[in-house]
Amino acid sequence: MHLTQSQLAEGISSRTTLSSLENNKTDITTSILFAYLERMNVSIQEYLFYFNDSTNTEKELATKYFYDNVIKRRDLEIKERILDYQSKYKNSKDFLH
């Protein structure tokens, strides 16, 4: 996306505030940051990835590990149990037709 500073800042902050931020000369509120990111169509996750020199934080890595190794595995086990029950009772009128 090719926005000028004025286009990015319009309705959010002054162009000088944006320029100062880009030059690490000022801090901004999270609401201003989120407004900039929304205008640029950048998610907070993408921003944090770039902000952290294109690396994931320890918390993000732990969350991904937990999701991949606990949540996905649990969901797969549940799906396998359901398929097993369906195959056992396929021709039965008891349940799970």
Helices and strands as residue ranges (DSSP letters): H 5-9, H 15-22, H 30-39, H 44-51, H 58-66, I 67-71, H 72-88
